[in-house]
């Protein structure tokens, strides 16, 4: 989801925007995963990024709707992880 969010944010705001890439880097720094897990996280980020860039090459109503949808999925995931 972070990679997809990153691509959609860049498409609609600026290629220079690094918000979600920076968040991913902070996650890797904090979690300090082993190399195998770090590689899986990086591949997942890149796959999401590449897929969103291919599907939404420009900022359109569909790109904005997808960004909102991904944000809702991310919120639901975060909420489920925080639940006892």
Residue pairs with C-beta under 8 A, 6 or more apart in sequence:
1 48
1 70
1 73
1 74
1 77
2 20
2 23
2 24
2 27
2 45
2 48
2 74
3 20
3 24
3 44
3 45
3 46
3 47
3 48
3 49
3 50
3 52
4 48
4 49
4 51
4 52
4 66
4 70
5 20
5 48
5 67
5 70
5 71
5 74
6 19
6 20
6 21
6 24
6 45
6 48
6 49
6 52
7 48
7 49
7 50
7 51
7 52
7 53
7 56
8 52
8 56
8 63
8 66
8 67
8 70
9 17
9 19
9 20
9 67
10 17
10 53
11 52
11 53
11 56
11 57
11 58
11 59
11 63
12 59
12 63
12 64
12 67
24 41
24 45
27 41
28 38
28 41
28 42
33 41
52 66
55 66
56 62
56 63
56 66
